């Protein structure tokens, strides 16, 4: 079974709709991240959390919110989706010890019409 | 803020060596990483190097770090078609938040 899972894997929605993307991990890591990937732009950090009660904005947090319900779960919400939020979204985890290498989920492809 | 730069494309012939280069600006970088992304998948860590090291070798992969010039490279020996993917360079410093480059698309042709 995958260590980092994301649901849904694909989603098509309309402008103005509220969308939630879920991430779960079984690695026991304390740190979790949400990124978006756009062609030619690489990965950009949206939000990150170092613990259950810790939420931090990343480079491009406007239009997004997150919730860390438990150590294993980190969800990303788009309160009112807009077309330029069409992208590939990745969740990642890392451990606070060691080299802080990140483990990524398979991604969610979101299309906002 | 910190910046990580890498070329967008590299094309090599099967069996040749591939060298993907990366430069970064954060002088407090502690760890530098190489990730691989295959089509339709998330990023997967290939290798990382601690900033006090010059070189790290792992089977066909060789990482070279020139800390003075803030230059990192990934060499893949005997490149195969299965190595075709996007390769991301990343660095993390005191904040432990990695900064990623835009990725280099490696195309391996027969």
Interface residues (C-beta under 8 A of the other chain):
Chain A: X4 X31 X40 X41 X42 X43 X45 X48 X58 X90 X92 X94 X96 X99 X100 X101 X102 X103 X104 X105 X106 X107
Chain B: X8 X31 X33 X35 X40 X41 X42 X43 X44 X45 X48 X50 X88 X92 X96 X97 X98 X100 X101 X102 X103
